Amino acid sequence: MAADIDVLKEGIDGLIRAGYYRNREALLEEAFRTMIEIKPSIRLEMAVELYKSEKVSMSRAAEIAGTSIEGFKNFLESKGIKRLVSAPPEDRLLKGVDFLLG
């Protein structure tokens, strides 16, 4: 296994030396983009993880996943993942109540 990793590292370094990529980051970025294009399920799982960690909104997660918001909601439900709902700060709620009640 270690020999395979060494060969992979040498292959990456060789592609960079040959000028196919300017650095490791550029190579890894392209490899990642290719992977999520070939395996849409990984893209969907990535969107779920970003959503669960509150890095992106539900609409952005659905966009990343390549699905509609409703489709994304359905996927979350099918996996037993609770949707995140955030309320405005209490002071803003109280101002709204005061405004409505006059």
N, C-alpha and C positions, 0 to 999 in steps of 0.2 A: 504494500500500500504506500509506504513512504517513497518508494522508487517511482510510483505513478505520480505522486504529488511533485516530486523533483522534476520529472519530465514535463508536467504541466507548467510548472514555474519557468522552466527553461523555454518552453514553447511561447509563453507569454512574453518573456524577455526578448526572444527572437523576433516576434512580431513588432515589438516596439523598436528594436534596433533596425529592423528592415523598413521602418517608416510607415507601417500600416496604421499605427496608433501613436499619438504623441506621448502618452504615458499610460500607466496601469489604470488610472481612474477612467480615462477615455475608453479603454478596452472593456473594463468592467461595466461601464454604463451601457455600451452597445450590447454586451452579452446579456445584461439584465433586461434591456428593452426587447431583445429578441426572444428571451425566455418567456416574458409575459405575453408577447404576441402569439407564441406557439402554444402556450398553456394558459388559456383564459381563466381556468379555475384558480391558478396562482394569483392572477390579477384580482380576482374576486376576493380571495382570502386576504390579500394585501390591503384591499379597500376596507374590509371588515376590521382588520387589526388597526388601521389608521383611525377608523371611526370609533372603535372601542376605547382607544387611548386618547380620544378627543383631540387628535391632531387635525382632523378635517370634519366638516359638517356632513350630514347625511346626503345632501345634494351633491357635494363634492365627492363623497365616497361612491355614490351611484355612478357619477361621471367616470371616475377612475375604473370602476368595475365594468363599465361599458353597458350599463343597464339603466332602466328607468328608476325613478325614486320608488315607485310602487313595487317594482321587481326587486329592488334592494331590500325594501321593508319585508317583502315576502320571504326573501332568503334569510334575513335575520330571524324572522319568526320560525322558519323551518329548522334553524339551528338552535333555537331556544335562547337566542341572544336578545336581551331587553334593549329596547330603543332608549336612547338618552334624550331626556327632555329637560331643558333648563328653564328656570323661571327668572324673570327680571329681578333685580335687587329689591329688597323689601321697601326701601324708601321710594323707589319709583312706583311700586304697586300702590303704596299709600297715597302718593300724589295723584295717581289715576283715580283711586276711589274718591278722594276729596273732590277732584274735578267733576266726577260723575254725580256725586251727591250734592254738590254745590256748596 
